[in-house]
């Protein structure tokens, strides 16, 4: 069953979780949810080994993104 990435991003935004991992196999489903997410510019990913990505939410971003 596919993971609910919109829910995971909401949990990041609400500070219920600190981060979540996306595998290369899950990336297409994540990308679709990410592109539809209203505050996606604050969802920040970091590449790890073997194509894994770790996403967190930038709560400190200013209104202009800087």
N, C-alpha and C positions, 0 to 999 in steps of 0.2 A: 504494500500500500504506500502511496506517495506521501511524503511528509508535508505538513501544512506550513509552508514557509511564511505566509502572511501572518499566521499566528505566532510563529517564532520571532518575526520582526516586531510584532506588537509587544511580545514579552520583553524584547530588548528595550524598546521604547519605554515601557512601563517599569523597567528595572527589576523585572521578575527573574531574568537570567542575565548573565554578563556577556555571554557569547554563544555561538553555535557553529558547527562545522558543516561544510558542504563538500561532498565528494565529487569527483568528476562525473560520476554516473548520475548524481542528483542535480548537477548544474543546470541543465535545460529547464527543469521544473522550477528551480530557484530563480533563474533569470526571468521567466515569465511573471512570477509573483513580484520580483524586485522591480521590474519596469512599471508595474501597476501600483506600486506602493507610493503613497503620497509624499512621505518624507524620506525617500530613498537616498537623497544626497547625504543624509546623516548615518546611513548604514554603511559602515566601512569594512572592507575585507582585506585580509592579509594572506598572501600565498604561503603555503607550507610545502613540505616535501611531498612527493607523489601526487601532485595536483590538488591537494586538499586546500580549502580556503576556510579561514576562521573569520567570522563576522561579528562585529560589535556595533553599538550605537553611540554616536558622538553627541552626548548631551551638552557639551560645552561650545558647540559651533555657534557663532554669532548669526545674526539675521542675514548678513551678506555672505555667509559661508566662509569667512576668513577668521 
